[in-house]
Amino acid sequence: MSEPVVREQYEWFNIWWDCANDPALPRVLLIGDSIACGYSAVVTRELQGTYHVDRLGTSRSLNDPVLLQTTEMMLREFPYRAVHFNNGLHGFHLDGPAYTAALREYVALIKRLEPDATLIWGNSTPITKNGEPQTLDPKNEVVTARNALAAEVMQAVGLPTDDLYAVVIDKPELRSPDGYHYNGEGNEVLGKAVAAALR
């Protein structure tokens, strides 16, 4: 029996097709949460002239049918050379087995709709205490546990992991004080890491 869908107070999508009228360049797709939205402009700049960079940012959890439907809509709009994806810091109601099952289903959906694309998993970035960017929040244990579960899933299906957690874990100067997001310099660092993985 599947886990119930638990909605947050505010649910959102941020969808962006870059240069939608230009078929000259191949496309890559970023799937993630608000952190991916933060670094997407950097990825676009870094890959300018090589790829158009589209974006699907969302708060929806992996087991939410709306996420699956919206992902399918995006993947049917254009063919993608690569998909860099993450579900990040949402859906904390899912325990380990439920998260793993939902992630496997999500990977299968992307592979079925984009069988020729390179898929890259971006693991989740740390959570720190509000106002204390140098101190990990206790909720960060969920992040590290999920990153470990995701690593097992990606190894089983043969997909690479872009270790964004490692990119920022020792750099509190890159974090916004809210405990989740990144400042301009942090978005530069993350965006350049994602662009390098896509290259």
N, C-alpha and C positions, 0 to 999 in steps of 0.2 A: 504494500500500500504506500503510495507516494506521500511525501510530507505536505501539510497544508501550506498554502501561500499566505505569508504574513506580510502585510504592507506597512511601509513606514508612514509617518504623518504626511510627508510630501514625497511624491514619486515624480520622476521627471525623465525626459529624454532630451538629448542635445544631438541633433543629426545634422551633418554637414557634408555636402558633396562639393568638392573643390573643382572649379573649372568644368562644370557638368556639361558644357557645350563643346568641349575640346576632346576629340578622340585620339589625338596624336600621341599622348603619353600613356603608358600603363598606369594602373591604379593600385594603391595599397590602402588597407582599411585598418584604422585603429578602433578597437572596442575596449571600453573601460568605464571608469567612473569619473568623478570630477577631477581627479588627479590627471587622468588622461586628457581631459578637456584642457587642463592647464598647460600641459607640455605639447599639445598638438600643433600649435602655431610654430614652435621650434622645429618639430619634425617636418612640417610643410616647408619651412625656409631651408632646412638642411638638404632636403630631397628635391628642391626646386630644379626644374629642367630635366629631372630623371623620372619622377613619379608624381602623379596627382595623389594627394593624401586626403582621404575621406575619413569621417569620424562618426562613431556611434557611442555617445556617452550616455550613461543611464544609472539610476539608483536601483533598478529592479534586480531582485535576487535571481540566482541561477535557476531556481525551480519555478519561476513565474512564467506562465504561458505567454504573457504579453512580451517578455524579453525574447522568447523563441520566435514569436510571430514577427516582431520588429526586425530581428536579425535576419530572418528569412527575406523580409521585404528588401532590406538593404543589399543582401547578397544576390538577389535577383535583378537588381537595378543595373549593375555593372559587373563585368568579370574582374577579378582581382588577382594581381600577381602574388600578393602576400597579405596575410591578415595577422596583425599583432593584437592579441586579445588578453583580457583580464576582467574579472568581475569584482575585484577589489574589496572594498570595505563596507559591503552591504550584505544583507541576508544573514546576519549573525544568529538568527534563530535556528539555522540548519546545523545539526550536529555533524560529526566527522563522516559517518557513513552516508548521510543524506547529501552532504556537500559533495562527496566523491561521486555519488551516483548522478547528481545533477551536472557536475562538471563533465563526466563521461558523455552524458547525453548531449551537452552543448558542443563538445568537440566533434561528436558524430554528426551533428547538424551542419556545422561549418564544413567538415570534410565532404559530406554528401553534396552540399550545394556548390562548393568550390574545390572540386577534386584535383585541380591542377595548381592550386595556390600553395605557396609555402606558408605554413602556420607556425607562429611563434607565440609561446605563452610568456606573458610578462608577470612575474610574481608580484605580490602585494607589498606596498611600502609600509614602514612602521607607523604605529600610533604612539604619540607622546602625550604627556599630561598637558592639559590646557594651561598655557602661559609658561610652561617649562619645557622648551623644545629639546633640552638636553636629557630629559628623564622619560623613559618608556612608561606608558600607561599599562596597568594590569591587563587591559583588553588586548594589548599587543601579543599576549599568549595565543589568542585566537588566530592572529595573523601568522605567527610562526608555525602553528599547527597546520593551518590551511596551506601554507607554502610547502610544507613537507608532504601533505597529502597530494597536492597538485603535482609535485615533482614525481611522485609514484605514478600518477595517471599519465603524465607526459612521457615518462620513460617507457611505460607499457605500450603507448601508441606511437612512439618514435618521434616525438616532437621536441624541439629545443626549447630551453627556458632562458629568457632574458632576465637576469637576476637584478631587478631594480631595487630589491631590498638591500642587497650588498652595496649598491651604488651610493645609497644615502644614509645607511644606518649610523655611520660614524661622523656625520656631517650635520650637527644641529644648526649650524649657521644657514643652512639651506631651507629650514622649515619656517612656516608661518606659525604664529603663536596659538592657533586654534587646535593643534594636536594632530591634524590630518593632512593639511595642504602644504604647498611649497611656495616660497617667495620667487621673485623673478629669476634669481640666480639658481634656485633649485629647479625651476622649470627648464632652464637652459641645460643643466646637467642631465636631468632625466630625458629631455627631448633629444639631446645629442646621443645618449645611450640607445634610445629606441631607434633613432635614424641609423645608427651604426649596425644594429641588429638587422634592420630591414635591408641595408645594403648587402 
